[in-house]
Amino acid sequence: MAQPDFFASETSVFVAPAWYSSQVQEKRDLPFAPGDYKVTPGTRWTVTSLKDGATIYDGIGPVEIRRSSTG
């Protein structure tokens, strides 16, 4: 068996404000470790995967990538 079969890889949670409320946060599970994402603040915040270059998010901020409690 390969190493990934024995060791679970670290995962992350993406956290962003909901557009409809200042009290609600939207959360989404992400497959890679927090260090595998680049958060760029600005008028529109972006989150990019450093593994494959995919844009994960482009919208209102502030946003965070947190370590998953399950990964």
N, C-alpha and C positions, 0 to 999 in steps of 0.2 A: 504494500500500500504506500501511496505517496504521503509526504509530510502533511499536506492539507487535510488528509483523512484523519489524522491524529490530533491536530491542533486547530481549534476554531480561530478564524481570523477576526480581528477587531472590527467592530462596526460603529457607526455614528448615528446621531439624530440631528436632523436639520430643524432649526427653530426660527420662525419668522412671525411677525405680527400679522394678525388677520386684518384684511382691508376694511372690514365692517365694524371693528371694535378695538379700542385701545387696551382693553382688558383681556382679550383672547389671543392665544398664540396657536399657530398652526405648527404641527410637528410631523416629520416624515422620516422614516428609517432609511439610512443610506448604507450601501454595502461595504464601504472602505473605512479605514481609520481616519480620525479627524485631520491628521497631517497630510492626508491625500486630497485635500480640498483647499482651494484658494478663495478667500472671501475678499471682495473688492467693494469698499464703501463708496458712496457717491449719491447723486440725485436718485439714481436707480442702483440698488445693490445687486451684485452678481456673485454667484458661487460657481466655480469651475472645478471639475475633476482633474487633478494632476495626472491621473492614471491614463485617461483617454481623451482629455481635452473637451469633454462634453460640458455644456452649460447646464447646471443643475437648477439654477434659479436666476431670475432677472426681474426685480420688482422692488417694492418698498422695503425699508429697513427700519431698524437694525436687524441683522440676522446673525445666527450663531451656528457653529457646528460643534456639537457636544459628543463626548464619548458615550456610547450606549451602555446602559446598565446591564444589558443582556449579552453583549458581545465581547 
